[in-house]
Amino acid sequence: MAALSDGQRIVVKIGSALLVDRATGLLRSDWLHSLAQDVAWLKGQGKDVVLVSSGSIALGRGVLGLPATPLALEQSQAAAAVGQIRLARAYEEALEPHGITTAQVLVTLEDSADRRRYLNSRATMEQLLSLGAVPIVNENDTVATDEIRFGDNDRLAAQIAVTVGADRLILLSDVDGFYSANPNDDPLAIRYETITLITPDIEAQAGDAGSGLSKGGMKTKLMAAKTATAAGCAMAISHGATNRPLHALSMGANATWFTAHSDPKTARKQWIASIKPRGSVTLDAGAVAAMSKGKSLLPAGVISVHGPFGRGDSIALLTPQGHPIGYGLTRYTSAEAEIIKGHQTSDIEALLGSPGRAALIHRDDLALS
């Protein structure tokens, strides 16, 4: 069975009901500081941690005096704008005493659908994690154009786990796992310890009921599990209301683990290899040899460019003889690649008129045959 201790890069999703007191609309500061202890504990073990946090609308609606009933879209956006400031400040104040730098990252589910925006998000998150920061991620509810649904943060957390190549996703919730039926209604409902495959029968057992602050039910959590495990990331649903919930999970607290059947790197390579290429580049022998040793593809190693393709598109990699050796997600358009091919990285700014990324295709975005 998967375990938190085995994870190296951990994404933790925090629901509104854990952060905000339902009766008062105020932040549960003591609980948040206990979570900060857990984050510091994980960071002390050399692990990367990303927090995907709900709560901005729940906090903001109290400040603005909005009713507890469902809000109109513009009211939700206004509440998010007010609450997000308070939420970010709360995380900073909780983690700063542990010497941890926080970063606010606002995204939408659509950011993962557009490859260019996906690459930008991935690069930013990788840089933050390499510098030891803890990204605090939330959906950009302030400018959302669709009806805002708190449950989307389950799926958003899964998308973030895929983006950063996490091997563990923890959904801290107001329930302690996935049950065969709603345990509040059915005393015979059983909690699953481990789910190795999400079958139609499992999906049929998912209910829609959520807490008073969150509309997300088990269906959104199952969707998150499908996304995460397909990307090689094991996922747990665990009760989060207790102090130090991550430490409790590591000590055997009730949870349901969804098993991943590969590791994040393997799953990502398989995904890249499955994308239909939009173009290709022909490489020199030196570049072919370098990539076979795990190196990135630099512009200097490109002989010719065959497009058109855009930034973030998959392109085929060809030997000097025209034989395909793999695929990769390009960080430049075909027009840009044509300009910088055969040149050193130090020449990119002069050639394109602005600083660029060192690699045409980063090694993490390569899938070699």
N, C-alpha and C positions, 0 to 999 in steps of 0.2 A: 504494500500500500504506500502511496505517496506520503511524504511527511514534510512539514515546514522546514525542518532542519536540513533537508537535502537540497533546498532551493538556494540558488545563488543570486538571482534577480527576482525580486518579489513585488508584485503589484497588489495593493490592498484597497478594496473599495469600501467606503464608509457610508452607510445610509443616513438619511435625514433623522430618522427616529433615534439613532444613537447619539447624534450631535446636539440635537435641539430638544429641550423639554416640551412635551406636547401641551402641558397645562399652561406654562408661562410663556412659551415662545423664546426662552432664553437659552444660550449656549450651555451645555453641560461641561463646564470648565474642568472639573475634577476628572471626569472620564477622559477628556481630551489630553490632559497632562499625563494620565496613565498610559494612553496610547503613545505619547511622545517617549515615555520610558521604553516601551516596546521597540519603537523605531531606533532609538539609541542602542538598545541591546542587539538588534539585528545588524546595525551598522558596525557595532563593535566586533562582530564576527566576520567583517569584510564583505557583507552582503549589500547589494544595491536595493534601494527601496523607493517605490513610486506610490503615492497616495492619490486615489481617485475619489474625490469627496463630493457628496451631495450636501445640501444644507443652505445654500445661498438664498433661495426663495423662502425657505422656512424661517430664516433669520430676518430677512428683509421685510416680510409681511408684518411681523410684529412691530418693527420700528416704524413702519408707515401706517400702522393701525388698520391694516386690511383684514377683512373677516376670515374666519377659519373655513368658510365654504369655498368651493372651487372658484378660482380666479379667472377673470377674462385674460386674454393673451397679453394685452398692454399692461395689466396689473402685475402679471407674472414677470414680465420683462422689467418693470420698475422695481419690483421686490428683489429680483436677481441683482440689479445694478447696485442697490443699497446693501444687500446682504453679502455680496461677493467681497466687498472691501473688509467687512467685519470678519468674514470667514478666513481670508488670507492673513489678516492681522493675528487672529487667534492661533493659527498654525505657527506663524513666525514666533509669537510669544511663548508657545509651548515647547518648541524645538530649540530655540536659541540658547536656553540654559545648558543644553547638552552639546553645545558647540556645533550644531547642525544648521547649515544654510538652507533656506527654503526658496523655491522658485514657483511662481504662479504661471500655470499653462492653461489657457482657455481654448478648447477645441470643440468640434462638432463631429458627429458620426460621419458626416460627408467628407471630412478631411482624410479619412482612410480610403475613400472611394476614388479620389483623384490622386493619381500616382505622383504628380509633381508636389502637391501639398503633403502627401504621405512621406516623401523623401525629405522634405523640409522639416516635418515634425520629427521624423526619426533622427535626423542629424542634430537637431536642437536637443532632443532628449538624451541622445548619446553623449553630447558635450556636457550637459548638466551632470549626468551620472558620473562621467569621467572626472569631473571636478569635485565630486563628493557631495553634491547638492541633492536634496530630496524634492523632486517636482510634486507640486500639489495641483492635480489636474481636475478640471471641472468642465462640464458642457457650457458653451457660451450662450447661456439662456437669455442674456440681455438682448441679443439681436436675432434670436430664433424666429424663423418665419412660420414654422409649423406649431401646432398645439404642443405646449411643453408637458412632458411626462417624466416624472422623477425616475420611473423604472428604467428609463433609457440609460442611466448611468451604470447599470449592470452590463449592458452591451458595450457601452463606451469603455468600461474597465477592461473588457475582453479585447477590444480593439487596441487599447493602449498596451496590453500585455503582448499582443502580436507585434505592434510597432517597435517595442523596445526589446523583443526577444526574451521575454520573461519565461522562467520555467515554473513559477508558482503564481497563481492568482487566488487571492483570498477575498471572498465576499462576506464581510461582517454584516450580519443582518439581525433582525429581531426574532429569528428562528434558528434552531441549532442543527439544521440539516434539511435534506430532502425527504419527505414522508410519502407513504403510499396513498395518503389522503390527508385532508386538513386535520391536524391533531386536536384543534379546538372543537371540531364537530364530531370526530370519530375517535372514540377511546381505543379502538383496535388498530389505529394507524401505526405503522412501523417506520422507523427511521432507517434509511439505508446507510451503512458504513462506507461502502465503496460502490461506485457505478462505473463499470468498465465500458459499457456501450449504451448510448441513449437510444432506446428502442421506441417504437410507436406506443407500446404499453407504458413505458416510463413517461412519455409525453402526455399520455391520457390522464396520468395521475397528478399532473401539475394543476394547481388551482390558481385563481386570479386574485384571491384576497390579499390585501396589503394592510399596512398599518395606517393610522390616521394621517401621518405625515408623508408617507410614500405610497404611490400607486403601483409600484412594481411588485409583481407576484412571482410565483415560481416559474411561470412561462418565460419571463425575461431572463431568469437565472439559467434555465435550460438552454436558451439561445446563447447566452454567454459561455456556458460550458462547451457547447458545440464548437464555437469559434476558437476558444482557448485550446481545447484538447487537439483540435485539428492542426494547430500550430505548434504542437509539442509541449504545451503548458498544462500541467495538472492544476485543477481548480478545486477549492473547498468552499462549502457554505457552512459558516460557523456562527454561533451566537456571539454577538459582540457587546452586549450590554454590561457584562462584567468588566471590572477594572483589569487592565493589562490583558486584553483578549487574545493577542497574538502569542504571548507567553503561555496562556492557558491552553491554546490550541496545541502548542508544541508539547505540552505536558499531558495531552490525551483528552482534552475537552471534547464533548460531543461535536461531531461534524460529519458531513458527507463529502468524500473525496471523489472527484471525477478523474479517471485515469487517462493520461496521455500515452499514446502508443509510439511516440518517437520523441526526440529531443528538439528544441526550438531551431537549432541550426540545420538539422536534416530536413525538418518540415519546411523551413524557409527555402532551402535549395530546391526541394521538390516543387514548391509553388512557383518559383522563378522559372524553372524548366518547363512548367505547364503552360506558361503564357505565350500566346502567339507573337512571334517577333515582328516588329514594324520595319526593321531594316537590318543592316549588318555592317561590320567593320573588318577589314583585312589587317592582320597583325604581322609584324616582323618576327623572326625566329627568337629574338631576345625576349620579346613580350610573351610569346607562347611559353618559353621556358620559365620566365618569372612567375606567371600565373599558375603553372603546374606546381610551384613551390609555395603557393598561398599568397602571392603578392597581388596588389591591385593593378588595374590596367591604367597606365599613364598615357597621356596624349603622345608622348615621344615614341611609343611602340606601335602607333597606328600608321599604316601605309595608305589606306584608302577608305572612304566612307560611302556607304550606299543607303540612301534614304528614300523618302523623308521620314524622320521620326522626331518625336518631341522628348523633352526632359521627363524622365521617369518611365519611358517606354522600354520594353524588352527588345534587345537587338542580339543577333547571332554573332558569334565570334569565329572568324575564319583564319586558317593558317595561310602562309604565303602561297600555298598551292590551291587554296580555295576550299579546304576541308573544314567542316564545322567542328568546333571543339567545345562548344557550350553556349550559354546565354547569359546576359547580364542586364541590369537596369541602369540605363545611362544617366549621367548627371548633366549632360549637355544635349542640346538639340543637334540635328544633323548639320544644320548650317554652321553652328558654333564648332562642332567637331571637325568640319571641313577646314575651318580656319586654323585651329590649334593642332591638327594632326602633325606628327613628326617634330613637334616643338617641346622644349623643356617646360616644366611647370612654372618656372620663374618668368616665362615669356607670356603667360596667359593674360595678365592684366594689360600689358601693352597691346596685345593682339585684339582683345575683346573690348577694351576700354573700361573695364571694371575688374576687381578681384574675382577669381573663380575658385572652384574646388580643385584640389591637387590632382585627383584621380578622375579619369573619364568614367570608369566603373570601379566602385570600391569593392574590395574583396568580399565584404559581407553581402554584396548584391550580385555575386557571381555564382553560377551553377555550371560547373565543368562536366563534360561527358566522361 
